[in-house]
Amino acid sequence: MADTADRAGRDERAGRVRRLRLTGLVKLSALAAAGLLLGSAALPTGPAADRLPERVTLSGRPALAPAVAGCTDGPNGGSSVVSLTPSTDDSGPDVQRIIKRGKLIAGIDTNSYLWGFRDPSSGNLEGFDIDLVHALAQSILGNADDVEFLSVPTADRITALQSGEVDVVVRTMTISCAREQQVAFSSPYYLAGQEVLVPKSSSITGYNSTLAGKKVCAATGSTAVDNFLDQDKKGSTVVQVENQLDCLVLMQLGLVDATITDNALGAGQAAQDPTIHLVGGLMDAEYYGVAMKLGADDLVRRVNAVLQSYLADQWNAEYDEWLKPVGPNPGPPSVTYSG
């Protein structure tokens, strides 16, 4: 945290048991658990690597929702990232529902190192996105620990919001015009981009002809899948998994040749396994935002008010705390409001 008092508060929270409600949406997959708990040296090789696990599917292009009227995707696929003007008014129906409940229900990732993961030594949830959720709870409810965390896989982020299972999704979720028809987004809080992750022994050098005929892993419902299938003219195969950390395990097992994921997530995987690295440079530019149910304008404005302070006062310290493996601190993204 930015100062001693904030760090002390965070350390105090880290000592408490935080409840993570694992519902029918997802439990931490066996593949991801293997990657978190065992590491590459302990993973099986030989006959165990001869076939893909049943949960991994090979599929064609998924149907995409049409873009929102008036929304403009950027030249590299990023949304126009314009969000509603911030407000600290707590009288709206969506904010009031959270206040009356006495807790914020947040959909998160539990297996993305640096962003949202369970520290194996303490059992506590940690990461850049986790700290942002605590900041939301502190501002809205007056207590950073008034949070119920729900682990949500990449493909279920939107349905978890639409069904009311969660109030917010804070899970490295890219803002896009197609998604803005299905959920509401806050102003952006991070700028990332797609990149190729491979074993250091690989001959693959990036998103180019060296991917020809290769098996490439990506998480179902991710922008990585969309980007790959949009441009797949190389005879490659996309292998889709529930959670992007499963791709790391599949690479360790030799079942896929490469992973396409956000560079910020890829850097976390490379920090877990020093035998892999990012190659080829960024394929696009993508902004992460806090996602909420479509129409929850009062909550969007309230979250934007929190982010306005967070980006100004806390963001740099959080980057230095968690995201140094990604690269030099670029500073928080610029923000545009409308309405």
Secondary structure, DSSP 8 states (H G I E B T S, - for coil): --SHHHHHHHHHHHTS---EE--TT----HHHHHHHHT-GGGS--GGGGSS--TT-EE----------TT----TTS----EE--------SHHHHHHHHHTSEEEEE-SEETTTEEE-TTT--EESHHHHHHHHHHHHHHS-TT-EEEEE--GGGHHHHHHTTS-SEE-SS-B--TTGGGTEEEEEEEEEE-EEEEEETT----SSSGGGTT-EEEEETTSHHHHHHHHS--SS-EEEEESSTHHHHHHHHHTS-SEEEEEHHHHHHHHHH-TTEEEES--S--EEEEEEEETT-HHHHHHHHHHHHHHHHHTHHHHHHHH-GGG-S-------EE--
